[in-house]
Amino acid sequence: MTSSPSKSTKQLVATIDALGKVARQKDLLRYGFTPWNLKQALAAGTVACISRGYYALPDADALDVELARHQARRTCFTKAAQLGLWVLTPMPQPHVAAAHGRPIPGCVVHRVSGGQTLMDILRQCVKCGSDVEALAVLESAVVLKKCTFHELREAFSGREDTAGRAIVAMIDPQSQSIAETVARYYLLQAGYNVQCQVAIKGVGHLDLLVEGILGVETDGQQHHNTPAGWAEDLRRDNLLVIEGIWKLRIPAAVVLYHPSTMLRWVKDALAQIAAG
């Protein structure tokens, strides 16, 4: 009969799991674990040393294990995606952090020394991505409660954070999806007045209301391509007609990857409304 893992080993495993299933020894020591805790976990087989100073759980992702062998780890948009934040376009090559700064085959290397906080990762996204890509990540960090809006403002208050402050100023914590965030961004850039999550009596909330007269719903398959979702969409559409509110239902894929099409539809719909 084998004994159950000690409390410290369980805590160690939970911490490595929270860090992405691979962690640096430096970071684990900073969290209060000791070399003895690591030795116990290795002996129990719950943790493996995969490279000098790097420890991993048995189910760690192959990319993270390979990066550890290069003394590197995920960062920027690649880490943001792993954290579940809204990433508009997957990076063609993983963005990785390495103190040595040397090239790593198939990767974009950021020279990073020491540990990485969420704010460090968000700052890298602002530097690497377009405004809309950065907005999606930063807004999702607030919406998904990874951080507060106040914490973001504090993090981007430095002299070198002008671009980041501009992104933070565009955040709307009421956004419900990346499609809604991206649609709002492009509509605002086109000069439209846009309201987010507008309550309509008897209907619920519209994703967006443009110029106060045109509703825009940004439909993703996850919530709308189901019998219940389809029935709810029909109910809402019928009630909007009764209320006299025009509405466009735009697929998320169009919003995210063909924004010019979305803008053309909005422009044409507003013209029809104006024509009576």
C-alpha positions in Angstrom: 0.0 0.0 0.0 1.5 3.3 -1.1 1.2 6.4 1.1 -0.6 9.4 -0.2 1.4 12.5 -1.3 2.4 14.9 1.5 0.6 18.2 1.7 3.7 20.0 0.4 3.8 17.7 -2.6 0.2 18.3 -3.4 0.7 22.1 -3.1 3.7 21.8 -5.4 1.8 19.9 -8.0 -1.1 22.4 -7.8 1.3 25.3 -8.2 3.1 23.8 -11.3 -0.3 23.1 -12.8 -1.4 26.7 -12.3 1.8 27.9 -14.0 1.1 25.8 -17.1 2.3 22.4 -16.0 5.9 23.4 -16.5 7.7 25.7 -14.0 11.2 27.0 -13.3 12.8 26.1 -10.1 13.5 29.8 -9.4 9.8 30.5 -9.6 8.9 27.6 -7.3 11.4 28.6 -4.7 10.0 32.1 -4.9 6.6 30.6 -4.1 8.1 29.2 -0.8 8.9 25.6 -1.9 12.2 24.2 -0.9 14.7 21.9 -2.7 13.5 19.2 -0.2 9.9 19.6 -1.5 11.2 19.2 -5.1 13.2 16.1 -4.1 10.1 14.6 -2.4 8.0 15.2 -5.5 10.6 13.7 -7.8 10.9 10.6 -5.6 7.1 10.2 -5.6 7.0 10.4 -9.4 4.5 13.2 -9.4 6.9 15.7 -10.9 9.8 15.3 -13.4 12.9 17.3 -13.9 12.9 17.8 -17.7 15.8 20.3 -17.9 18.2 22.0 -15.6 16.1 24.2 -13.3 12.8 23.1 -15.0 10.1 20.8 -13.5 7.0 19.4 -15.2 3.9 17.4 -14.5 3.4 14.1 -16.4 0.7 15.6 -18.7 2.7 18.7 -19.6 2.3 19.9 -23.2 5.0 18.8 -25.6 5.7 22.4 -26.6 6.3 23.5 -23.0 8.7 20.5 -22.4 10.6 21.3 -25.6 10.9 24.9 -24.6 12.2 24.0 -21.2 15.0 22.1 -22.8 16.0 25.4 -24.5 15.6 27.2 -21.1 12.6 29.0 -22.4 8.8 29.3 -21.8 5.7 30.7 -23.5 5.1 34.4 -23.5 3.2 37.2 -25.4 0.2 36.0 -27.4 1.3 32.4 -27.1 1.0 32.5 -23.3 -2.2 34.6 -23.5 -3.8 31.8 -25.5 -2.7 29.2 -23.0 -4.3 31.4 -20.2 -7.6 31.3 -22.1 -7.5 35.0 -23.1 -9.0 36.1 -26.4 -6.4 35.8 -29.2 -7.7 37.0 -32.5 -5.1 35.2 -34.7 -2.9 32.4 -33.5 0.8 33.2 -33.9 2.4 31.4 -36.9 5.3 30.7 -34.6 5.3 30.4 -30.8 6.4 33.5 -28.9 8.8 32.4 -26.1 10.7 34.1 -23.3 14.3 33.2 -22.7 16.9 35.1 -20.6 19.7 34.0 -23.0 17.9 35.6 -26.0 19.4 33.1 -28.4 17.4 31.9 -31.4 15.2 28.8 -30.9 14.2 26.9 -34.0 10.6 27.7 -35.0 10.1 30.3 -32.3 10.0 34.1 -31.9 12.3 34.8 -28.9 11.7 37.6 -26.4 14.7 38.3 -24.1 13.1 38.1 -20.7 14.9 37.8 -17.4 13.2 36.7 -14.2 9.6 35.7 -13.7 6.7 36.9 -15.8 3.5 38.4 -14.4 0.2 38.7 -16.3 0.9 42.4 -16.8 4.3 41.6 -18.4 2.6 39.2 -20.8 -0.1 41.8 -21.6 2.6 44.5 -22.2 4.3 42.2 -24.7 1.0 41.7 -26.5 0.7 45.5 -26.9 4.2 45.7 -28.3 3.9 42.7 -30.7 0.3 43.0 -32.0 -2.0 45.4 -33.8 -4.3 47.6 -31.7 -7.3 45.3 -32.3 -5.3 42.2 -31.4 -4.0 43.8 -28.2 -7.5 45.1 -27.3 -9.0 41.6 -27.5 -6.4 40.2 -25.1 -6.5 43.1 -22.6 -10.3 43.3 -22.6 -10.6 39.6 -22.1 -8.3 39.8 -19.1 -10.8 42.1 -17.4 -14.0 40.3 -18.7 -12.6 36.9 -17.5 -11.5 38.4 -14.2 -7.9 37.7 -14.6 -7.3 41.3 -13.4 -9.2 44.4 -12.7 -9.5 47.5 -14.9 -7.8 49.5 -12.2 -4.8 47.1 -12.2 -4.5 47.5 -15.9 -4.5 51.3 -15.7 -1.8 51.1 -13.0 0.3 48.7 -15.0 0.2 50.9 -18.1 0.9 54.2 -16.2 4.6 54.4 -17.1 6.3 56.9 -19.5 6.8 54.1 -22.1 3.2 52.9 -21.9 1.5 55.4 -24.2 0.4 52.7 -26.7 -0.9 50.5 -23.8 -2.9 53.4 -22.3 -4.6 54.0 -25.6 -5.6 50.3 -25.7 -6.8 50.3 -22.0 -8.9 53.4 -22.8 -10.9 51.4 -25.4 -11.8 48.5 -23.0 -15.5 47.9 -22.3 -15.9 45.4 -19.4 -19.4 44.6 -20.6 -18.2 42.8 -23.7 -19.3 39.1 -23.9 -17.0 37.7 -26.6 -14.0 38.4 -28.8 -16.4 38.9 -31.8 -18.3 41.6 -29.9 -15.0 43.3 -29.0 -13.6 43.2 -32.5 -16.9 44.4 -34.0 -17.0 47.4 -31.6 -13.4 48.3 -32.4 -13.9 48.4 -36.2 -17.2 50.2 -35.9 -15.7 52.9 -33.6 -12.8 53.2 -36.0 -15.2 53.8 -38.8 -16.7 56.7 -36.9 -20.0 55.2 -35.7 -21.5 55.7 -32.3 -21.6 52.3 -30.7 -23.2 51.1 -27.4 -22.4 47.7 -25.9 -24.9 45.2 -24.4 -27.9 47.4 -24.7 -31.0 46.2 -22.8 -34.2 46.0 -24.9 -37.4 45.4 -22.9 -38.7 41.9 -23.4 -35.8 40.9 -25.7 -32.7 41.0 -23.6 -29.4 42.5 -24.5 -28.2 43.4 -28.0 -24.5 42.9 -28.4 -24.1 46.3 -30.0 -26.4 49.2 -31.0 -25.0 51.4 -33.8 -26.1 55.0 -34.1 -28.9 54.3 -31.6 -31.0 52.6 -34.3 -29.3 49.5 -35.7 -28.7 46.4 -33.6 -25.8 44.1 -34.3 -25.5 40.6 -33.0 -22.2 38.8 -33.4 -23.1 35.1 -33.6 -20.6 32.4 -32.8 -21.4 28.7 -33.4 -20.9 27.7 -29.7 -24.0 29.6 -28.4 -26.2 29.9 -31.5 -25.8 26.7 -33.5 -28.0 24.6 -31.2 -31.7 23.9 -31.1 -32.1 26.1 -28.0 -30.0 28.9 -29.4 -31.8 28.9 -32.7 -35.2 29.1 -30.9 -34.0 31.9 -28.7 -32.7 33.8 -31.8 -36.0 33.5 -33.5 -37.8 34.8 -30.4 -35.5 37.8 -30.1 -35.7 38.6 -33.9 -39.5 38.6 -33.9 -39.7 40.8 -30.8 -37.2 43.3 -32.3 -39.3 43.6 -35.4 -42.4 44.2 -33.2 -40.4 46.9 -31.3 -39.4 48.5 -34.7 -35.7 47.9 -34.2 -33.5 47.0 -37.2 -30.9 44.3 -36.6 -28.1 42.6 -38.4 -27.0 39.1 -37.3 -23.4 38.8 -38.4 -21.4 35.6 -38.1 -18.4 35.8 -35.8 -16.1 34.6 -38.6 -17.1 37.6 -40.7 -16.5 40.0 -37.9 -13.1 38.6 -37.0 -11.6 37.9 -40.4 -13.6 40.0 -42.9 -14.4 43.3 -41.0 -14.7 45.2 -44.3 -17.8 43.0 -45.1 -19.3 43.8 -41.7 -18.8 47.5 -42.2 -20.4 47.4 -45.7 -23.4 45.6 -44.3 -23.7 48.2 -41.5 -23.4 51.1 -43.9 -26.0 49.7 -46.2 -28.4 48.9 -43.4 -28.1 52.5 -42.0 -28.7 53.9 -45.4 -31.9 51.8 -45.7 -33.1 53.0 -42.3 -32.4 56.6 -43.3 -34.4 56.1 -46.5 -37.4 55.2 -44.5 
